[in-house]
């Protein structure tokens, strides 16, 4: 969605209200430990795309719980926002934290070839045995 300054402000307001609704109003146990990471609002405020984060093994469970509760969440959100139009809701999984964790694990597991000492051009420096220094 194209974001303007006004739609970013609307997105922040929607994120606060939606976060409060998910935390205090919806009592579905499948939605425990779900984090609302962001909201995008269309310029005419008729559509809200909400991004949620959870453990990767719970993606399907959380998405089905959000679909089940979408009508109630939309009703509560419309009342909380007070906008002229109650926006349609679309929930998406935000996998950026999972991707960041995968990258961090990959950086921790350095392959043995990366531990070899290299010269300024990136070539491995030969160990002392059998190395010729004919430069």
C-alpha angles and dihedrals in degrees: 000000000000108000124211127182090261094049090049090054090047089049092054091050091047091048092053093047094043091048090053091049093050091047102043110015106041114066101184109138089212088066096058115121092017116140123207103219101178150333132223118201125198115240091252091048092235096117133044123190110197123195119210132186131206140141112309093239090058099053096107094042093050094045092051091048091051091049090051092050097038095104094050092044091050092050093050092044092051091052093045096048098044092206121154091249126039103230125235111245129226121179123205131181112245105214097175093105090051090049091049090051091050091051092048091052090049091052091051092052098066112185115238092248090062091059093061114110112249136195125239091277093052098255119135114259110234116238119249096264117088094350118142118212098196096147 
